[in-house]
């Protein structure tokens, strides 16, 4: 009987221990695989999110580029239409109308400059930020106008 217990005890113990050890190892391997899959999913989700953000940014930039190009084209067409209209001014044959058409823009510009000079005189010729911006706009208008007319 002792031999039977020894035989069965050793064999059964080894078999049970082997099965338990094998089951534990499989369980650990399975858990490790699940953790690896979850980690891979997290990495893939982060990569997909970055890719989606990149695509959205590229799409937005493409749309902005199209909008800027469209605006620039419209401004160029407006400038061309204005220049063409200025070239095609023909006298009406009525002396006072032609004189008025010739003097109205310079007269308005001169009046505006005189008003501005009067305001500067009352301020003691100290330029405010608004005055500095106005000077920049006026110079830009007159010099840009010359650049546009000389290129045509």
C-alpha positions in Angstrom: 0.0 0.0 0.0 2.9 2.4 0.8 4.3 1.7 -2.6 0.9 2.4 -4.2 0.7 5.7 -2.3 4.2 6.5 -3.3 3.6 5.7 -6.9 0.2 7.5 -7.1 1.3 10.3 -4.8 4.4 11.0 -6.9 2.7 10.5 -10.3 -0.5 12.2 -9.4 1.3 15.0 -7.6 3.5 15.5 -10.7 0.5 15.3 -13.0 -1.6 17.7 -10.8 1.4 20.1 -10.4 2.1 19.9 -14.1 -1.5 20.7 -15.0 -1.7 23.5 -12.4 1.6 24.9 -13.6 0.6 24.7 -17.2 -2.8 26.3 -16.5 -1.1 29.1 -14.5 1.4 29.6 -17.3 -1.4 29.7 -20.0 -3.4 32.1 -17.8 -0.4 34.4 -17.4 0.4 34.2 -21.2 -3.2 34.9 -22.0 -3.2 37.9 -19.6 0.0 39.1 -21.1 -1.4 38.8 -24.6 -4.6 40.8 -23.6 -2.4 43.5 -22.0 -0.3 43.7 -25.2 -3.4 43.9 -27.3 -4.8 46.7 -25.2 -1.5 48.5 -25.3 -1.4 48.1 -29.1 -5.0 49.4 -29.3 -4.0 52.4 -27.3 -1.0 53.1 -29.5 -3.1 52.6 -32.7 -5.8 54.9 -31.3 -3.3 57.6 -30.5 -1.7 57.2 -34.0 -5.1 57.3 -35.6 -6.1 60.4 -33.6 -2.8 62.1 -34.6 -3.4 61.2 -38.3 -7.0 62.5 -38.1 -5.8 65.8 -36.5 -3.1 66.0 -39.2 -5.7 65.5 -42.0 -8.0 68.0 -40.5 -5.2 70.5 -40.2 -4.2 69.9 -43.8 -7.8 70.2 -44.9 -8.2 73.5 -43.0 -5.0 74.8 -44.5 -6.1 73.8 -48.0 -9.4 75.6 -47.5 -7.6 78.7 -46.1 -5.2 78.6 -49.1 -8.1 78.5 -51.5 -9.9 81.3 -49.6 -6.7 83.5 -49.7 -6.1 82.8 -53.3 -9.7 83.6 -54.2 -9.6 86.8 -52.2 -6.3 87.8 -53.9 -7.8 87.0 -57.3 -10.9 89.1 -56.6 -8.7 92.0 -55.4 -6.6 91.8 -58.5 -9.7 91.8 -60.7 -11.1 94.8 -58.8 -7.8 96.7 -59.3 -7.7 95.8 -63.0 -11.4 96.8 -63.4 -10.7 100.1 -61.6 -7.6 100.8 -63.8 -9.6 100.0 -66.9 -12.4 102.3 -65.9 -9.8 105.1 -65.3 -8.3 104.6 -68.7 -11.7 104.7 -70.4 -12.8 108.1 -69.0 -13.9 110.2 -72.0 -14.8 113.9 -71.8 -18.6 114.6 -72.1 -18.2 117.8 -74.1 -19.9 119.9 -71.4 -17.2 122.2 -70.1 -18.4 122.5 -66.5 -19.1 118.7 -66.1 -15.6 117.9 -67.5 -14.1 120.4 -65.2 -16.0 119.0 -62.2 -14.9 115.4 -63.1 -11.3 116.6 -63.3 -11.2 118.5 -60.1 -13.5 116.5 -57.7 -10.9 114.0 -56.5 -8.1 116.5 -56.0 -10.5 118.9 -54.3 -11.7 116.2 -51.9 -8.2 115.1 -51.1 -7.1 118.7 -50.6 -10.0 119.4 -48.3 -9.3 116.3 -46.3 -5.6 117.2 -45.9 -6.5 120.8 -44.9 -8.9 119.5 -42.2 -6.3 117.1 -41.0 -3.6 119.9 -40.9 -6.0 122.1 -38.9 -6.5 119.2 -36.4 -2.7 118.8 -36.1 -2.3 122.6 -35.6 -4.8 122.5 -32.7 -2.9 119.5 -31.2 0.4 121.4 -31.5 1.6 119.2 -34.4 1.9 116.1 -32.1 1.0 113.0 -34.1 -1.2 110.5 -32.4 -1.3 106.8 -33.3 -4.3 107.6 -35.6 -2.4 110.3 -37.3 0.6 108.0 -37.9 -1.7 105.4 -39.4 -3.4 108.0 -41.6 0.0 109.1 -43.0 0.8 105.5 -43.7 -2.5 104.9 -45.5 -2.1 108.1 -47.6 1.4 107.3 -48.6 0.5 103.7 -49.3 -2.4 104.8 -51.4 -0.5 107.2 -53.5 2.7 105.1 -54.0 0.7 101.9 -54.5 -1.4 103.7 -57.1 1.8 104.7 -58.9 3.1 101.1 -58.8 -0.1 99.7 -60.2 -0.3 102.3 -63.0 3.4 101.9 -64.0 3.0 98.1 -64.3 0.1 98.4 -66.7 
